[in-house]
């Protein structure tokens, strides 16, 4: 009853205080990026860890040709049930928080000959994704970070790169690739002329990246330094037509100090003149002892750290205990009119129950005139798929548009944030739930 009462107050606040412009505040996958321009000033409320805060949000999202800019300034005042209300200090307790007002600045999109993005990274990947795939550099709203993606394709050769955190020590990865036959006359031969080879090196230089904790003690660790992965890949474009593309590929990766693995796969892309687009991918994986494919993934920023007595198993601990297995990965993206988008991806070892990893996204855009839906969901160790637990990250937003210029929306986010002791030392992670109802005016141009 207390929650329902707070929710009713929040919705009333959104309607009575005023309105603003709607902008999606949660990350969207790079696969779903679209050009749009909005300048939002929203008014509503936010529930964070059960507390109600009054909200003013300014989050313009602008696109000028290939240049895209997204800002995200949130002023939260409260808590509502406190006699001493104030601006939420967690939003502005260090200089880095002010830099994070820049949600992103980008030029072009992933896959273009020149692409750069500065700010929050949403589902970053290198190559076919066998080392870095669906990686997010921000574990929660309060742990937003500013990173960088930079890709350049010179046709005969090129590189991709990602860096997670300019303010600290984090994930750094780069992939250089070449199309060797393009240097010869054989480069014009169909199929074989587009043969591509790549070399990837990724590492996490965070101080907790490679610590193995002795769970039977409270003060014992084996610190192996940074976590590094090196990989080789080979890609052969079977089809390279204006509407249909398909590539056969092979990947090999070695985690330094641990094991290795390989994958063979095929992807397929169909583009039907903007009416229907389909992208599919399937790969078979062969993992040796002490190897985890796509090691830097959507949940990595939370999984890196496992303090004593927390009950968590760190990524390095899971890697150390991993045994030889075979597995598979499948992914499907369907886009209708470049507006209604659905993404689903699933990976799992063969014959091992409750060990799968799921990734899902949904964006309806303007496809449904009076309804807006946007959601993203990542879950590992699949048992009950839609049960939110220690292995889940979720954002979901639903909006109702009674008029083209008016939107009533609700945002729900389930993520993780650091738990600190009185001295400011990180002692674990705790769930963070954010609920944000708003009433907004919508102006798009």
C-alpha positions as a Markdown table, in Angstrom:
| # | Residue | x | y | z |
|---|---|---|---|---|
| 1 | Unk | 0.0 | 0.0 | 0.0 |
| 2 | Unk | 2.8 | 2.4 | 0.8 |
| 3 | Unk | 4.3 | 1.8 | -2.7 |
| 4 | Unk | 1.0 | 2.4 | -4.4 |
| 5 | Unk | 0.5 | 5.6 | -2.4 |
| 6 | Unk | 4.0 | 6.9 | -3.5 |
| 7 | Unk | 3.3 | 5.9 | -7.1 |
| 8 | Unk | 0.0 | 7.8 | -7.1 |
| 9 | Unk | 1.8 | 10.9 | -5.7 |
| 10 | Unk | 4.5 | 10.6 | -8.3 |
| 11 | Unk | 2.0 | 10.4 | -11.2 |
| 12 | Unk | 0.1 | 13.3 | -9.8 |
| 13 | Unk | 3.3 | 15.4 | -9.6 |
| 14 | Unk | 4.0 | 14.6 | -13.2 |
| 15 | Unk | 0.6 | 15.9 | -14.3 |
| 16 | Unk | 0.3 | 18.9 | -12.0 |
| 17 | Unk | 3.8 | 20.4 | -12.1 |
| 18 | Unk | 3.9 | 20.5 | -15.9 |
| 19 | Unk | 5.3 | 18.7 | -18.9 |
| 20 | Unk | 8.3 | 18.3 | -20.9 |
| 21 | Unk | 9.8 | 16.7 | -23.8 |
| 22 | Unk | 10.3 | 12.9 | -23.9 |
| 23 | Unk | 13.6 | 11.3 | -24.6 |
| 24 | Unk | 14.7 | 7.8 | -24.0 |
| 25 | Unk | 17.1 | 7.9 | -21.1 |
| 26 | Unk | 18.2 | 4.3 | -21.1 |
| 27 | Unk | 20.8 | 2.9 | -23.5 |
| 28 | Unk | 19.8 | 1.6 | -26.9 |
| 29 | Unk | 21.9 | -1.0 | -28.7 |
| 30 | Unk | 24.2 | 0.2 | -31.4 |
| 31 | Unk | 22.3 | -2.1 | -33.8 |
| 32 | Unk | 19.2 | 0.1 | -33.2 |
| 33 | Unk | 20.6 | 3.6 | -33.4 |
| 34 | Unk | 18.5 | 6.0 | -35.4 |
| 35 | Unk | 18.7 | 9.6 | -36.4 |
| 36 | Unk | 16.3 | 11.8 | -34.4 |
| 37 | Unk | 16.1 | 15.2 | -32.9 |
| 38 | Unk | 14.4 | 16.1 | -29.6 |
| 39 | Unk | 15.0 | 18.8 | -27.0 |
| 40 | Unk | 13.4 | 17.5 | -23.9 |
| 41 | Unk | 12.6 | 19.2 | -20.6 |
| 42 | Unk | 10.7 | 16.7 | -18.5 |
| 43 | Unk | 9.1 | 17.0 | -15.1 |
| 44 | Unk | 8.0 | 14.0 | -13.0 |
| 45 | Unk | 9.4 | 11.8 | -10.2 |
| 46 | Unk | 11.8 | 9.0 | -9.6 |
| 47 | Unk | 11.8 | 6.1 | -7.2 |
| 48 | Unk | 15.4 | 5.0 | -6.3 |
| 49 | Unk | 15.8 | 2.3 | -3.7 |
| 50 | Unk | 12.2 | 2.9 | -2.6 |
| 51 | Unk | 12.6 | 6.6 | -2.0 |
| 52 | Unk | 10.6 | 9.2 | -4.0 |
| 53 | Unk | 12.5 | 12.1 | -5.6 |
| 54 | Unk | 10.9 | 15.0 | -7.6 |
| 55 | Unk | 12.6 | 15.2 | -11.0 |
| 56 | Unk | 13.5 | 17.8 | -13.6 |
| 57 | Unk | 15.1 | 16.2 | -16.6 |
| 58 | Unk | 16.9 | 17.9 | -19.6 |
| 59 | Unk | 18.0 | 15.3 | -22.1 |
| 60 | Unk | 18.3 | 16.7 | -25.7 |
| 61 | Unk | 19.1 | 14.2 | -28.4 |
| 62 | Unk | 20.2 | 15.9 | -31.6 |
| 63 | Unk | 21.4 | 14.7 | -35.0 |
| 64 | Unk | 23.0 | 16.8 | -37.7 |
| 65 | Unk | 23.9 | 14.5 | -40.6 |
| 66 | Unk | 26.3 | 12.0 | -39.1 |
| 67 | Unk | 26.9 | 14.0 | -35.9 |
| 68 | Unk | 24.8 | 12.9 | -32.9 |
| 69 | Unk | 24.7 | 14.4 | -29.5 |
| 70 | Unk | 22.9 | 13.2 | -26.4 |
| 71 | Unk | 22.9 | 15.0 | -23.0 |
| 72 | Unk | 21.3 | 13.8 | -19.7 |
| 73 | Unk | 20.9 | 16.3 | -16.9 |
| 74 | Unk | 18.8 | 15.1 | -14.0 |
| 75 | Unk | 17.9 | 17.3 | -11.0 |
| 76 | Unk | 16.3 | 15.2 | -8.2 |
| 77 | Unk | 14.9 | 17.0 | -5.2 |
| 78 | Unk | 13.8 | 15.2 | -2.0 |
| 79 | Unk | 13.3 | 12.7 | -0.7 |
| 80 | Unk | 9.6 | 13.4 | -0.7 |
| 81 | Unk | 9.1 | 12.1 | 2.9 |
| 82 | Unk | 12.0 | 14.1 | 4.4 |
| 83 | Unk | 11.6 | 17.4 | 6.2 |
| 84 | Unk | 15.0 | 18.4 | 5.0 |
| 85 | Unk | 14.8 | 18.1 | 1.2 |
| 86 | Unk | 17.9 | 18.7 | -1.0 |
| 87 | Unk | 19.3 | 17.9 | -4.4 |
| 88 | Unk | 20.3 | 14.2 | -4.5 |
| 89 | Unk | 24.0 | 14.2 | -3.6 |
| 90 | Unk | 24.8 | 10.9 | -5.4 |
| 91 | Unk | 24.2 | 12.6 | -8.7 |
| 92 | Unk | 26.8 | 15.3 | -8.1 |
| 93 | Unk | 29.3 | 14.2 | -5.5 |
| 94 | Unk | 32.4 | 14.3 | -7.7 |
| 95 | Unk | 33.7 | 16.2 | -10.7 |
| 96 | Unk | 33.2 | 13.2 | -13.0 |
| 97 | Unk | 29.4 | 13.4 | -12.4 |
| 98 | Unk | 29.4 | 16.7 | -14.3 |
| 99 | Unk | 31.2 | 15.2 | -17.2 |
| 100 | Unk | 28.6 | 12.4 | -17.3 |
| 101 | Unk | 25.9 | 15.0 | -18.3 |
| 102 | Unk | 27.3 | 14.3 | -21.8 |
| 103 | Unk | 25.4 | 11.0 | -22.5 |
| 104 | Unk | 27.2 | 10.6 | -25.8 |
| 105 | Unk | 28.7 | 12.4 | -28.7 |
| 106 | Unk | 29.1 | 10.4 | -31.9 |
| 107 | Unk | 30.0 | 10.6 | -35.5 |
| 108 | Unk | 28.4 | 8.1 | -37.9 |
| 109 | Unk | 27.4 | 4.6 | -36.7 |
| 110 | Unk | 29.0 | 1.3 | -36.0 |
| 111 | Unk | 29.9 | -0.3 | -39.3 |
| 112 | Unk | 30.5 | 3.0 | -41.2 |
| 113 | Unk | 34.1 | 3.7 | -42.6 |
| 114 | Unk | 34.7 | 6.2 | -39.7 |
| 115 | Unk | 32.9 | 5.9 | -36.4 |
| 116 | Unk | 33.5 | 7.5 | -33.1 |
| 117 | Unk | 31.5 | 7.7 | -29.9 |
| 118 | Unk | 32.4 | 9.4 | -26.6 |
| 119 | Unk | 30.3 | 8.9 | -23.4 |
| 120 | Unk | 28.2 | 6.0 | -22.2 |
| 121 | Unk | 28.8 | 2.9 | -24.2 |
| 122 | Unk | 25.8 | 0.7 | -25.0 |
| 123 | Unk | 26.4 | -2.9 | -26.1 |
| 124 | Unk | 30.0 | -2.4 | -27.5 |
| 125 | Unk | 31.6 | -5.1 | -29.5 |
| 126 | Unk | 34.8 | -5.9 | -31.4 |
| 127 | Unk | 34.8 | -8.1 | -34.6 |
| 128 | Unk | 32.4 | -11.0 | -34.3 |
| 129 | Unk | 32.1 | -10.6 | -30.6 |
| 130 | Unk | 34.1 | -13.6 | -29.3 |
| 131 | Unk | 36.0 | -11.4 | -26.8 |
| 132 | Unk | 34.0 | -8.2 | -26.3 |
| 133 | Unk | 30.2 | -8.4 | -27.1 |
| 134 | Unk | 27.2 | -6.4 | -25.8 |
| 135 | Unk | 29.6 | -4.7 | -23.3 |
| 136 | Unk | 28.2 | -1.8 | -21.2 |
| 137 | Unk | 30.6 | 0.5 | -19.4 |
| 138 | Unk | 27.9 | 1.6 | -16.9 |
| 139 | Unk | 26.6 | -0.9 | -14.3 |
| 140 | Unk | 23.8 | 1.4 | -13.1 |
| 141 | Unk | 22.6 | 5.0 | -13.2 |
| 142 | Unk | 24.9 | 6.0 | -10.3 |
| 143 | Unk | 27.9 | 4.2 | -11.9 |
| 144 | Unk | 27.7 | 5.9 | -15.3 |
| 145 | Unk | 31.1 | 6.2 | -17.0 |
| 146 | Unk | 32.6 | 8.1 | -19.9 |
| 147 | Unk | 34.3 | 5.9 | -22.5 |
| 148 | Unk | 35.3 | 5.8 | -26.1 |
| 149 | Unk | 34.6 | 3.8 | -29.3 |
| 150 | Unk | 36.7 | 4.5 | -32.4 |
| 151 | Unk | 36.6 | 2.6 | -35.7 |
| 152 | Unk | 38.3 | 3.4 | -39.0 |
| 153 | Unk | 38.0 | 1.3 | -42.2 |
| 154 | Unk | 40.5 | 2.1 | -45.0 |
| 155 | Unk | 38.9 | -0.6 | -47.2 |
| 156 | Unk | 42.1 | -2.7 | -47.4 |
| 157 | Unk | 42.7 | -2.6 | -43.6 |
| 158 | Unk | 41.3 | -0.9 | -40.5 |
| 159 | Unk | 40.8 | -1.1 | -36.8 |
| 160 | Unk | 38.1 | -1.1 | -34.1 |
| 161 | Unk | 38.7 | 0.1 | -30.5 |
| 162 | Unk | 36.9 | 0.6 | -27.2 |
| 163 | Unk | 37.9 | 2.1 | -23.9 |
| 164 | Unk | 35.5 | 2.0 | -20.9 |
| 165 | Unk | 36.4 | 4.7 | -18.4 |
| 166 | Unk | 38.5 | 7.9 | -18.8 |
| 167 | Unk | 38.3 | 8.6 | -15.0 |
| 168 | Unk | 39.7 | 5.2 | -14.0 |
| 169 | Unk | 41.3 | 2.0 | -15.0 |
| 170 | Unk | 39.0 | -0.2 | -17.0 |
| 171 | Unk | 38.5 | -2.2 | -20.1 |
| 172 | Unk | 40.6 | -1.4 | -23.2 |
| 173 | Unk | 40.3 | -3.3 | -26.4 |
| 174 | Unk | 41.4 | -3.0 | -30.0 |
| 175 | Unk | 41.1 | -5.1 | -33.2 |
| 176 | Unk | 43.2 | -4.5 | -36.2 |
| 177 | Unk | 42.2 | -6.2 | -39.5 |
| 178 | Unk | 43.3 | -6.5 | -43.1 |
| 179 | Unk | 41.8 | -7.8 | -46.4 |
| 180 | Unk | 45.1 | -9.1 | -47.8 |
| 181 | Unk | 43.8 | -9.9 | -51.3 |
| 182 | Unk | 42.7 | -6.2 | -51.7 |
| 183 | Unk | 46.4 | -5.5 | -52.1 |
| 184 | Unk | 46.5 | -7.6 | -55.2 |
| 185 | Unk | 44.5 | -8.0 | -58.4 |
| 186 | Unk | 42.7 | -10.9 | -56.7 |
| 187 | Unk | 40.9 | -8.4 | -54.6 |
| 188 | Unk | 38.3 | -8.0 | -57.3 |
| 189 | Unk | 37.4 | -11.7 | -57.3 |
| 190 | Unk | 33.9 | -12.3 | -55.9 |
| 191 | Unk | 33.7 | -13.9 | -52.5 |
| 192 | Unk | 37.4 | -14.7 | -52.0 |
| 193 | Unk | 38.5 | -11.2 | -52.7 |
| 194 | Unk | 36.9 | -9.9 | -49.5 |
| 195 | Unk | 38.7 | -12.3 | -47.2 |
| 196 | Unk | 39.4 | -10.6 | -43.9 |
| 197 | Unk | 41.8 | -11.5 | -41.1 |
| 198 | Unk | 41.9 | -9.8 | -37.7 |
| 199 | Unk | 43.9 | -9.6 | -34.5 |
| 200 | Unk | 42.2 | -8.6 | -31.2 |
| 201 | Unk | 43.8 | -7.7 | -27.9 |
| 202 | Unk | 41.6 | -6.7 | -24.9 |
| 203 | Unk | 42.5 | -6.2 | -21.3 |
| 204 | Unk | 41.0 | -4.9 | -18.0 |
| 205 | Unk | 43.5 | -3.0 | -16.0 |
| 206 | Unk | 41.2 | -2.4 | -13.1 |
| 207 | Unk | 42.7 | -3.4 | -9.8 |
| 208 | Unk | 40.1 | -6.1 | -9.2 |
| 209 | Unk | 40.1 | -7.6 | -12.7 |
| 210 | Unk | 42.1 | -10.7 | -11.9 |
| 211 | Unk | 41.7 | -11.4 | -8.2 |
| 212 | Unk | 40.8 | -14.9 | -7.0 |
| 213 | Unk | 39.3 | -14.8 | -3.6 |
| 214 | Unk | 39.6 | -17.6 | -1.1 |
| 215 | Unk | 36.0 | -17.9 | 0.0 |
| 216 | Unk | 37.0 | -19.9 | 3.1 |
| 217 | Unk | 38.9 | -16.9 | 4.5 |
| 218 | Unk | 38.3 | -13.2 | 5.0 |
| 219 | Unk | 41.7 | -11.8 | 4.0 |
| 220 | Unk | 43.2 | -14.0 | 1.3 |
| 221 | Unk | 43.4 | -13.3 | -2.4 |
| 222 | Unk | 45.6 | -14.4 | -5.3 |
| 223 | Unk | 46.0 | -11.2 | -7.4 |
| 224 | Unk | 47.3 | -12.0 | -10.9 |
| 225 | Unk | 47.3 | -8.4 | -12.1 |
| 226 | Unk | 45.4 | -7.3 | -15.2 |
| 227 | Unk | 43.0 | -9.6 | -17.2 |
| 228 | Unk | 44.1 | -9.9 | -20.8 |
| 229 | Unk | 42.6 | -11.7 | -23.9 |
| 230 | Unk | 44.2 | -12.1 | -27.3 |
| 231 | Unk | 42.3 | -13.4 | -30.4 |
| 232 | Unk | 42.6 | -14.2 | -34.1 |
| 233 | Unk | 39.7 | -14.2 | -36.5 |
| 234 | Unk | 39.0 | -15.0 | -40.2 |
| 235 | Unk | 36.0 | -13.9 | -42.2 |
| 236 | Unk | 34.9 | -14.9 | -45.7 |
| 237 | Unk | 32.0 | -12.9 | -47.3 |
| 238 | Unk | 29.8 | -15.5 | -49.1 |
| 239 | Unk | 27.4 | -12.8 | -50.4 |
| 240 | Unk | 28.0 | -9.1 | -50.8 |
| 241 | Unk | 25.0 | -7.7 | -52.6 |
| 242 | Unk | 23.1 | -4.4 | -52.1 |
| 243 | Unk | 20.3 | -6.2 | -50.3 |
| 244 | Unk | 21.8 | -9.4 | -49.0 |
| 245 | Unk | 25.1 | -10.0 | -47.2 |
| 246 | Unk | 26.5 | -13.1 | -45.5 |
| 247 | Unk | 29.8 | -13.9 | -43.9 |
| 248 | Unk | 31.4 | -17.2 | -42.8 |
| 249 | Unk | 33.8 | -16.7 | -40.0 |
| 250 | Unk | 36.2 | -18.4 | -37.5 |
| 251 | Unk | 37.5 | -17.0 | -34.2 |
| 252 | Unk | 40.1 | -18.2 | -31.8 |
| 253 | Unk | 40.8 | -16.6 | -28.4 |
| 254 | Unk | 43.3 | -17.1 | -25.5 |
| 255 | Unk | 42.8 | -15.7 | -22.0 |
| 256 | Unk | 46.4 | -15.0 | -20.8 |
| 257 | Unk | 47.1 | -17.2 | -17.8 |
| 258 | Unk | 44.0 | -19.3 | -18.4 |
| 259 | Unk | 42.5 | -21.3 | -21.2 |
| 260 | Unk | 41.5 | -20.9 | -24.9 |
| 261 | Unk | 38.5 | -21.4 | -27.1 |
| 262 | Unk | 37.3 | -21.2 | -30.7 |
| 263 | Unk | 34.1 | -20.5 | -32.6 |
| 264 | Unk | 32.8 | -21.1 | -36.2 |
| 265 | Unk | 29.8 | -19.2 | -37.4 |
| 266 | Unk | 27.8 | -17.5 | -40.1 |
| 267 | Unk | 25.9 | -14.3 | -40.2 |
| 268 | Unk | 23.2 | -13.1 | -42.6 |
| 269 | Unk | 21.9 | -9.6 | -43.3 |
| 270 | Unk | 18.9 | -8.7 | -45.5 |
| 271 | Unk | 17.8 | -5.1 | -46.2 |
| 272 | Unk | 14.5 | -4.7 | -48.0 |
| 273 | Unk | 14.5 | -1.0 | -49.1 |
| 274 | Unk | 13.7 | 0.2 | -45.6 |
| 275 | Unk | 10.5 | -1.9 | -45.3 |
| 276 | Unk | 12.0 | -5.0 | -43.6 |
| 277 | Unk | 15.5 | -5.7 | -42.3 |
| 278 | Unk | 16.6 | -9.0 | -40.9 |
| 279 | Unk | 20.0 | -9.8 | -39.3 |
| 280 | Unk | 20.8 | -13.3 | -38.1 |
| 281 | Unk | 23.8 | -15.0 | -36.6 |
| 282 | Unk | 24.7 | -18.5 | -35.5 |
| 283 | Unk | 27.9 | -19.9 | -34.2 |
| 284 | Unk | 29.2 | -23.1 | -32.7 |
| 285 | Unk | 31.7 | -22.7 | -29.8 |
| 286 | Unk | 34.4 | -25.0 | -28.5 |
| 287 | Unk | 35.6 | -23.9 | -25.0 |
| 288 | Unk | 38.6 | -25.4 | -23.3 |
| 289 | Unk | 39.2 | -25.4 | -19.5 |
| 290 | Unk | 39.3 | -22.0 | -17.9 |
| 291 | Unk | 37.8 | -20.2 | -20.9 |
| 292 | Unk | 34.6 | -18.0 | -21.1 |
| 293 | Unk | 33.5 | -16.7 | -24.6 |
| 294 | Unk | 32.6 | -13.0 | -24.9 |
| 295 | Unk | 34.4 | -12.5 | -21.6 |
| 296 | Unk | 33.6 | -8.7 | -21.5 |
| 297 | Unk | 29.8 | -8.7 | -21.7 |
| 298 | Unk | 26.8 | -6.7 | -20.6 |
| 299 | Unk | 27.1 | -7.8 | -16.9 |
| 300 | Unk | 30.9 | -7.5 | -16.7 |
| 301 | Unk | 31.1 | -4.3 | -14.8 |
| 302 | Unk | 29.2 | -5.9 | -11.9 |
| 303 | Unk | 30.8 | -9.3 | -12.2 |
| 304 | Unk | 34.4 | -8.1 | -12.0 |
| 305 | Unk | 34.3 | -7.6 | -8.2 |
| 306 | Unk | 33.5 | -10.1 | -5.5 |
| 307 | Unk | 34.4 | -8.8 | -2.0 |
| 308 | Unk | 34.9 | -11.1 | 1.0 |
| 309 | Unk | 31.7 | -12.5 | 2.4 |
| 310 | Unk | 29.6 | -10.9 | -0.4 |
| 311 | Unk | 28.2 | -14.2 | -1.7 |
| 312 | Unk | 29.2 | -13.2 | -5.2 |
| 313 | Unk | 31.6 | -15.1 | -7.5 |
| 314 | Unk | 33.7 | -12.7 | -9.5 |
| 315 | Unk | 34.3 | -13.2 | -13.2 |
| 316 | Unk | 37.9 | -14.2 | -12.6 |
| 317 | Unk | 36.7 | -16.9 | -10.1 |
| 318 | Unk | 34.1 | -18.2 | -12.6 |
| 319 | Unk | 36.8 | -18.3 | -15.2 |
| 320 | Unk | 39.2 | -20.2 | -13.0 |
| 321 | Unk | 36.5 | -22.8 | -12.3 |
| 322 | Unk | 35.3 | -23.2 | -16.0 |
| 323 | Unk | 35.6 | -26.6 | -17.5 |
| 324 | Unk | 35.9 | -27.8 | -21.1 |
| 325 | Unk | 32.6 | -27.7 | -23.0 |
| 326 | Unk | 30.9 | -27.1 | -26.4 |
| 327 | Unk | 28.3 | -24.4 | -26.9 |
| 328 | Unk | 26.4 | -22.3 | -29.3 |
| 329 | Unk | 25.2 | -18.7 | -29.8 |
| 330 | Unk | 22.3 | -17.4 | -31.9 |
| 331 | Unk | 21.1 | -13.9 | -32.6 |
| 332 | Unk | 18.2 | -12.4 | -34.5 |
| 333 | Unk | 17.3 | -8.8 | -35.3 |
| 334 | Unk | 14.1 | -7.8 | -37.1 |
| 335 | Unk | 13.3 | -4.2 | -38.1 |
| 336 | Unk | 10.1 | -3.1 | -39.7 |
| 337 | Unk | 10.2 | 0.3 | -41.4 |
| 338 | Unk | 13.4 | 1.1 | -39.4 |
| 339 | Unk | 11.0 | 1.8 | -36.5 |
| 340 | Unk | 9.7 | -1.4 | -34.9 |
| 341 | Unk | 12.8 | -3.3 | -33.8 |
| 342 | Unk | 13.2 | -6.6 | -32.0 |
| 343 | Unk | 16.6 | -8.2 | -31.0 |
| 344 | Unk | 17.1 | -11.5 | -29.3 |
| 345 | Unk | 20.4 | -13.3 | -28.6 |
| 346 | Unk | 21.1 | -16.5 | -26.6 |
| 347 | Unk | 24.2 | -18.5 | -25.8 |
| 348 | Unk | 24.7 | -21.6 | -23.8 |
| 349 | Unk | 27.0 | -24.6 | -23.3 |
| 350 | Unk | 25.7 | -27.9 | -24.6 |
| 351 | Unk | 24.2 | -30.3 | -22.0 |
| 352 | Unk | 24.6 | -28.0 | -19.0 |
| 353 | Unk | 21.3 | -26.7 | -17.5 |
| 354 | Unk | 20.8 | -23.2 | -16.3 |
| 355 | Unk | 24.0 | -21.9 | -17.8 |
| 356 | Unk | 22.6 | -19.8 | -20.7 |
| 357 | Unk | 23.0 | -16.1 | -21.3 |
| 358 | Unk | 20.1 | -14.1 | -22.8 |
| 359 | Unk | 20.0 | -10.7 | -24.4 |
| 360 | Unk | 16.7 | -9.0 | -25.6 |
| 361 | Unk | 15.7 | -5.6 | -26.9 |
| 362 | Unk | 12.5 | -4.0 | -28.1 |
| 363 | Unk | 11.8 | -0.6 | -29.6 |
| 364 | Unk | 8.4 | 0.3 | -31.2 |
| 365 | Unk | 9.2 | 3.9 | -32.1 |
| 366 | Unk | 6.3 | 5.5 | -33.9 |
| 367 | Unk | 5.0 | 2.1 | -35.3 |
| 368 | Unk | 2.1 | 2.1 | -32.8 |
| 369 | Unk | 0.5 | 5.6 | -33.0 |
| 370 | Unk | -0.6 | 5.9 | -29.3 |
| 371 | Unk | 1.8 | 3.5 | -27.6 |
| 372 | Unk | 5.6 | 3.6 | -27.1 |
| 373 | Unk | 7.5 | 0.6 | -25.8 |
| 374 | Unk | 11.3 | 0.4 | -25.2 |
| 375 | Unk | 13.0 | -2.4 | -23.3 |
| 376 | Unk | 16.3 | -4.2 | -22.8 |
| 377 | Unk | 17.0 | -7.3 | -20.8 |
| 378 | Unk | 20.2 | -9.2 | -20.0 |
| 379 | Unk | 20.3 | -12.4 | -17.9 |
| 380 | Unk | 22.8 | -15.1 | -17.3 |
| 381 | Unk | 22.5 | -18.6 | -15.7 |
| 382 | Unk | 19.1 | -18.9 | -17.2 |
| 383 | Unk | 16.6 | -20.8 | -15.0 |
| 384 | Unk | 13.4 | -18.8 | -14.8 |
| 385 | Unk | 13.9 | -16.5 | -17.7 |
| 386 | Unk | 11.9 | -13.5 | -16.5 |
| 387 | Unk | 12.7 | -13.7 | -12.8 |
| 388 | Unk | 14.8 | -10.7 | -11.7 |
| 389 | Unk | 17.6 | -11.9 | -9.6 |
| 390 | Unk | 21.4 | -11.5 | -9.0 |
| 391 | Unk | 22.0 | -12.4 | -12.6 |
| 392 | Unk | 19.7 | -9.8 | -14.2 |
| 393 | Unk | 19.8 | -6.3 | -15.7 |
| 394 | Unk | 16.6 | -4.7 | -17.0 |
| 395 | Unk | 15.2 | -1.5 | -18.3 |
| 396 | Unk | 11.7 | -1.1 | -19.6 |
| 397 | Unk | 9.7 | 2.0 | -20.6 |
| 398 | Unk | 6.1 | 2.2 | -21.6 |
| 399 | Unk | 4.4 | 5.4 | -22.8 |
| 400 | Unk | 0.8 | 6.3 | -23.8 |
| 401 | Unk | 0.2 | 9.2 | -26.3 |
| 402 | Unk | -3.4 | 10.4 | -26.1 |
| 403 | Unk | -2.3 | 13.2 | -28.5 |
| 404 | Unk | 0.7 | 13.4 | -30.8 |
| 405 | Unk | 2.3 | 16.0 | -28.6 |
| 406 | Unk | 1.5 | 14.5 | -25.2 |
| 407 | Unk | 3.1 | 11.4 | -23.6 |
| 408 | Unk | 2.5 | 9.8 | -20.2 |
| 409 | Unk | 5.3 | 7.4 | -19.5 |
| 410 | Unk | 6.8 | 5.0 | -16.9 |
| 411 | Unk | 10.4 | 3.9 | -16.8 |
| 412 | Unk | 11.6 | 1.0 | -14.7 |
| 413 | Unk | 15.3 | 0.0 | -14.3 |
| 414 | Unk | 16.8 | -2.9 | -12.4 |
| 415 | Unk | 20.6 | -2.7 | -12.1 |
| 416 | Unk | 23.4 | -2.8 | -9.6 |
| 417 | Unk | 25.4 | -0.2 | -7.6 |
| 418 | Unk | 28.3 | -0.3 | -5.2 |
| 419 | Unk | 27.8 | -0.7 | -1.5 |
| 420 | Unk | 30.4 | 1.1 | 0.6 |
| 421 | Unk | 31.3 | 1.1 | 4.3 |
| 422 | Unk | 31.7 | 4.2 | 6.5 |
| 423 | Unk | 35.2 | 4.7 | 5.1 |
| 424 | Unk | 34.1 | 4.7 | 1.5 |
| 425 | Unk | 35.5 | 1.3 | 0.7 |
| 426 | Unk | 33.5 | -0.9 | -1.6 |
| 427 | Unk | 32.3 | -4.0 | 0.3 |
| 428 | Unk | 29.8 | -5.4 | -2.2 |
| 429 | Unk | 27.1 | -4.7 | -4.7 |
| 430 | Unk | 23.4 | -4.1 | -4.1 |
| 431 | Unk | 20.4 | -4.0 | -6.3 |
| 432 | Unk | 19.2 | -0.6 | -7.5 |
| 433 | Unk | 15.7 | -0.1 | -8.7 |
| 434 | Unk | 14.7 | 3.1 | -10.4 |
| 435 | Unk | 11.0 | 3.9 | -11.2 |
| 436 | Unk | 10.3 | 7.1 | -13.1 |
| 437 | Unk | 6.8 | 8.2 | -14.0 |
| 438 | Unk | 6.5 | 11.4 | -16.2 |
| 439 | Unk | 3.9 | 13.4 | -18.1 |
| 440 | Unk | 5.5 | 15.1 | -21.1 |
| 441 | Unk | 5.0 | 17.3 | -24.2 |
| 442 | Unk | 6.7 | 15.8 | -27.3 |
| 443 | Unk | 8.3 | 18.0 | -30.0 |
| 444 | Unk | 10.3 | 16.2 | -32.7 |
| 445 | Unk | 12.0 | 17.8 | -35.7 |
